[in-house]
Amino acid sequence: MTHNEGGFTDLPDSVSDASESILFRSGMARKLDILSESHRRMILLLLKEGTIETQADVKVRSGDQKKEVERALIHTHLPKLDDAGYIEWDRETGEISKGPRFDEIEPLLELIESHSDELPPDWP
C-alpha cells in the first residue's frame, strides 16, 4: 500500500471495491467524528426512538446532573449536532428534533444498535 498527501493510492488486494467505496465516501469521517462521543450518540439514538424532545430530557436520561455535562451539552454536543444538520435545536426553548440530515446518520445508528452486543465492554 502506498500513501500520498491525497490519501491512499494503492490498497491491499484484500480490500474489496465496496470497502474502498465506504472508506473514501464523502462525509464518512464527519459522521464517525459525531458518533465518537457517547453523549452525542445518546442524543441521536434517543431522537431515533422518539423519546426526547428537549435538552432537559437529555440531562435527565444521562443520569448525570454535573454542571460539566450540562455545559458540554449546551456548548459542544448540541451545537455540533445542530451544525451538522442531524438535529434541530432551539437554544431559547431547548427543544430538540430530528434535523434535515438525520437520515444520513440513521443507518450508522442502526448499525450500532444492531451490533451493540458485539462491541467491547469498554467501547466509548
C-alpha positions in Angstrom: 0.0 0.0 0.0 1.3 3.4 -0.9 0.3 6.7 0.6 0.5 10.3 -0.6 -0.9 13.6 0.5 -4.2 13.0 -1.1 -4.7 9.6 0.6 -4.0 6.0 -0.2 -3.3 5.3 -3.8 -3.0 1.5 -3.6 -4.9 -0.6 -1.2 -4.2 -4.2 -0.4 -5.9 -6.7 -2.6 -7.9 -7.9 0.4 -9.8 -4.6 0.4 -12.9 -5.0 -1.8 -14.3 -2.3 -4.1 -17.3 -2.0 -1.8 -15.0 -1.5 1.2 -12.9 1.0 -0.7 -16.1 2.9 -1.6 -17.0 3.1 2.1 -13.5 4.1 3.2 -13.5 7.1 0.9 -17.2 8.0 0.9 -17.7 11.7 1.3 -18.6 12.7 4.8 -17.8 9.4 6.5 -15.1 10.9 8.7 -17.5 13.6 9.9 -20.2 11.1 10.7 -17.7 9.0 12.7 -16.5 12.0 14.5 -20.1 12.9 15.5 -20.6 9.3 16.8 -17.3 9.2 18.6 -18.7 10.8 21.7 -21.2 9.0 23.9 -23.5 12.0 24.7 -23.9 12.7 21.0 -24.7 9.0 20.3 -27.2 9.0 23.1 -28.9 12.2 21.8 -29.2 10.7 18.3 -30.3 7.3 19.5 -33.0 8.8 21.8 -34.2 11.0 18.9 -34.4 8.0 16.7 -36.5 6.2 19.3 -38.6 9.4 19.7 -38.0 9.5 23.5 -36.6 13.0 23.8 -38.0 16.4 23.0 -35.8 18.9 25.0 -32.3 19.3 26.2 -33.7 18.8 29.7 -34.7 15.2 28.6 -31.1 14.6 27.6 -29.8 15.7 31.0 -32.3 13.5 32.9 -31.6 10.5 30.8 -27.9 10.8 31.1 -28.3 10.2 34.8 -25.6 12.8 35.4 -26.5 16.2 36.8 -23.0 17.5 36.9 -22.6 21.1 35.6 -19.7 19.9 33.3 -22.1 17.6 31.4 -24.7 20.3 31.1 -22.1 22.8 29.9 -20.7 20.2 27.4 -24.2 19.5 26.1 -25.0 23.2 25.6 -21.6 24.4 24.4 -20.3 21.4 22.4 -22.6 18.5 21.7 -25.9 20.1 20.8 -24.3 22.8 18.7 -22.1 20.3 16.9 -25.2 18.1 16.1 -27.2 21.1 15.0 -24.4 22.5 12.8 -24.1 19.1 11.1 -27.9 19.2 10.4 -28.5 15.9 12.3 -30.7 17.7 14.9 -32.6 21.0 15.1 -32.1 22.6 18.5 -33.9 25.7 19.6 -31.4 27.4 22.0 -34.2 29.5 23.6 -36.7 26.8 24.4 -34.3 23.8 24.5 -36.5 21.9 22.0 -34.7 19.2 20.0 -35.9 17.4 16.9 -34.5 15.5 14.0 -32.6 17.7 11.6 -32.8 17.8 7.8 -29.8 15.5 7.6 -30.8 13.0 10.3 -31.5 10.3 7.6 -27.8 10.4 6.7 -26.6 9.3 10.1 -29.6 7.0 10.9 -28.0 3.9 9.1 -24.9 4.2 11.3 -27.1 4.4 14.4 -29.0 1.3 13.3 -25.7 -0.5 12.8 -24.5 0.5 16.3 -27.8 -0.7 17.8 -28.0 -4.0 15.9 -24.4 -4.9 16.8 -24.2 -3.4 20.3 -23.7 -6.9 21.8 -20.6 -7.4 19.7 -18.8 -4.2 20.8 -16.1 -4.4 23.5 -17.4 -3.6 27.0 -15.1 -0.5 27.2 -16.2 0.8 23.8 -16.8 4.6 24.1 
